[in-house]
Amino acid sequence: MIKNITVAIIYILIGWFLNTTWHLPKNQNNPISQIILKPLEKYSIENLSKTKFKASEIKVDGNLFSFFVEGKKVTGQINIPDGEGPFPVIIMFRGYVDQKLYKTGDGTRRASEYFAKNGFITLAPDFLGYGGSDAEASNIFESRFQTYVTALTLINSITQSSNLPIDQSFIFLWGHSNGGQIALTTLEVTGKNYPTALWAPVSKPFPYSILYYTDESDDHGKLIRSELAKFEQNYDVENYSLTNYLDKIVAPIELHQGTNDDAVPTSWSDTLAKRLTNVEYLKHPGADHNLNPAWNQSVSQSLHFYQKFLQ
């Protein structure tokens, strides 16, 4: 009996010793539990600049084209001038369009047709989640960052495509509204000399550039603010803001802004023009967000802007 009690006490003492000596104290951080995955870090402007984007074959069907971005299909509208070519190319990035209403070419159709009639191939991607493209990411910020990957992949695909009559010595960009911030980010990431025409670009810091428009959503921005709070727990928004990397832009810029624009305040473009080093700033008195009634003048000016680099 005494022997059994003695053995029991020994086991209790051994257990106590192991628990207090080898186990981590309850208030000590467990390194394994502290591992936080940060999948969106790859979309920071610095990390995008270090990434090599895999080119894809560009397939053309009439005035539609498609290519693959990280395994996902992206569609868009293409316009090819009459003649043999090769032709210079303008990659066009549209502004915001309601996903439920969007049709391929919306936001770029009129300008792309004008440029094509004047000797330029135009390519306007729908982006993931639009047109005939595959679905975008479920995370609202990743879906935004995917537009940059689409733009960068399309550029690489152009430079390695032999099935299109493209003069790869002349690649230009065009961006309107939100497409303007895609163009600016693309220029920052690549550091390349792609002459770019910007029409009323969204050029404020991230995430203010999104929050500014939350009054237009059905929930007045509740979802965006909620997701932003989660985003900022793991990421530094400064690493995703184009305004912190404007010094990386070496391409010449033609900047258009209507003074009666109710979507992009004139002051935004005023500030942007002061921060860019190689910019021609054109203000259109009384013009709205789509540069009406100065649209004809604006598109003609952009055409001449591109043409001067062909000489």
N, C-alpha and C positions, 0 to 999 in steps of 0.2 A: 504494500500500500504506500509506504513512505517512498519506495523506489519510484513508483509511478508518479507521485506528486513531484518528486525531484526532477524527473524527466520532463514533465509538463512545464515546470518553471523555467528549465533550461531552454525549451523551445520558445517560450514567451519572450525570454530575454534576447534570444537570437533574433526573433522577429522584430522586436523593438529596435535593436541595434541596426539591422539592415534598413529599416524604414527611415530612421533618423540620419543614418550615415550615407547611404547610397541614393536615396530618392531626392529629387529636387524639392526644395521648400515650396509650399503652396503659393507663396507670393513671388516666386522666381519665374521669369518668363521662360516658356518652353520654346526653344528656337524653331521647332517644327511648326508650331501653331502660329508663329509670326511670319511665315512665308506668305507673301502677297503677290499673286500673279498680276502683271500689268501688261495685258495684251495690246493696249492702245499706245504704248510707248513707241512702237514702230512708226506711228504716224506723226510724231513730232517733226518739225521742219528740219532739224538737224539730222535726225535718223533717216528721214526720207532722202536727204541729200547724199547719204552714204549707201543707199539701196540701189541695186541694179535691177531694173524692171524688165522682166522677160518679154521680148517682142512676140507678137502674134501675127499670123497671116490675116490680112484684111480681105474679107470676102465681099464682093459687090453683087448686088441684085437690083438692077435698074437704078433708082436713085436712093437705094438703101445700102448700108454696109453693116458688117458685124465683125467683131474680133473678140478675143478672150482676155480677161483681166483676172489673173490669179485663179484660173479655172472657171470663171464665170463669164457667160456671154453678155456682151454689150452691143447694142444696136445703135444706129444713127442714120443721119441723112448725108448723102454725098452728092455734090454737083461737079460734073466734069465738063469743061468747055469743049466746044466743037474744035476739031483739028487733031493733029497727031501728037502734039506735046514734044518734049515734057513741059509740064506747067508748074509754076510755083503753087504752094499750098497754104491755105489759111485754115487753122484749126479754130473752131468757133464754140464758145461756151455761153450758153444761155443763162438767163436769170431764173428766178423761182416761178414755177408753174404748178398749180394744184395737180397732184398726182392722178386724181380721178378724172381730170379733164384733159390731161396732156396727150398730145399726139406728136409723133416724130416730126421734128422740124420746127415745132413751136418755139418762138423766141429768137430763131435765127433764119427762118425761111426766106423772108424778104431780102435781107442783106446778103445771104449766101447766093441767092439767084443773081443779084446785082454783080457781085464779085465774079461769079462764074461767067457771066456774059462778057466780062472784061478780062478774061484769060487766067483766072485762078481756080484751081480745084479747091473746093471747100468741104470740110469734114466737121460735122456737128454731132457729137455723141449724145445719146439720150441719157446716159448714166444708169447705174443699176437701179432697178425698181421702176424704170420708165420705159415706155415704148415696148419693144419686144425683148428687152433685156431681162436677165435673171434677177431674182430678188436681191434687194439690198440687205445690209446687216440689220439686225433687230435693234441694236443699240443706236440711239439717235445721233450720237456723236461719231461713232464709227461710220455710219452711213454718210455723214458729211465728209469725213476724211477720205472715204473711198473715192470721192470725186477727184481728188488729187492723184490717186493711184491710177485712175482711169485716164486722166489727162497725160500723165507721164508715160504710161504704157502705150498710149496711142502715138505719142511722138516717137518712141523707140520703134514701134511697128512700122511707122512711115519710113524711117531711115533704113529699114531692112526689108522693105517690100519692093519686089521687082515686077509685080503684076499690075502696078498702077503707073500711069505716065506722069510721075511726080519728079520735078527737078529738086532733088534733096538739098541743093545749095540754098534754096529759098523757102524757109519755113517761117510762117507768120502766125501770130495769135490775135484773136478778137474776143473780147468778153464784155457782156452787158450785165449790169447789176450784180447779182451773186456770182455770175460767170466772170465778172471782173476780179473778184477776190480769188477765184480759182486760177485765173490767168496770172495774177500777181504772185500767188504762192508757187505756181509752176516755175515762174522766172526765178524766184528765190531758191527753190530746190535745185534747179538745173544749173543756174549761174550762166546760162547760155544767152547768146545774142539773137533772140527771136523778136524782131520788131513787133510791137503790140499796140493795137488800138483798144482803148477802154472807153466804154460808154456808161456813164453814171455808175461807176463801180462801187460796190460795198467795200470800204477800205478802213473800217474801224477795228479796234482790237477785238480778238476773241476772248471771252464769249459775249461781250457787249454787242458785237455785230449780229448776234442771234437774239439776244434779249430785247434789243430795240424793236423787234417786230412781233413780240409776243402778244400784243394787243389784238393782232389779226387772227389769232388762233381761237378755236371754240372755247377752250378752257382758260383763255387769257394767260397762257404761259405756265400754268400749274405743273404740267408734266415736264416741261423743259427745265424749270427751276428745280424740281425734285431730282431729275437726272443729273443736273449740273452739280448739285450738292454732293452726290455720290462720286461724280467724276473728280471733283476737287479734293476728295479725301485721299486719292491715290496719285493724282497727276498735277503738275504745275501748268496752269493754263498759259503762262508766258511762253512756254515752249511750243505752243500751237498758234500763236498770234502773229499774223503776217507783219504787223507794224514793227515787230522787233527785228525783222530781217530785211528791211527795205534796202539796206546798204549792200546786199548781195545781188541786187538787180543791176545788170550791165546793159540790158537791151534798151533801145530807144522806145519811148512811150508817146503815143498821141492820146491825150485825155480830153474827153468830151463831157460837158455837164450843162444841163438845162437849168435855168434859174428859177423855173416854176415846177421843179421836181418835188413831188410829195412823198417819194419813197426813199430817195437818197438826198439828204440835205446838201446844198451847195457848199456849205462849210467843210464837209468831209473831203470833197475834191480840192477845195482851196488848200487844206492842210496837206493832202497827199502830194499836190503839185510842188509844194515847198520842200518836201522831203526827198523827192526824186531828183536825180542829178541830170538826167537826159530826157526831158519831157517838154512837149509842146501842149500847152493848156488852152483849150478852146471852149469858151463859154457861149451859150446860145440863149440870148434874152427871151424870156417867155416860154421856152421849150419845157415840155413835161419829161417824165421819166423815160419815155420812149423817144425823146428828142423831137417830138412833133410840136410845132409845125416846121421844124428845121431838119427833118429827117433826110430829105434829098440833099441838102447842103452837107450834112454830117457824113453821109455814106460816100459822097463824092470826095470829101476831104480825106476820108480814110483810104479810099482807093488811091488817091495821089500819094498819100503817106507810104503805102506799100510799094507803089510803082517806083518811087525814087530809089529804092534799094535794089531794084533790078538793073539799074544802069551801070 
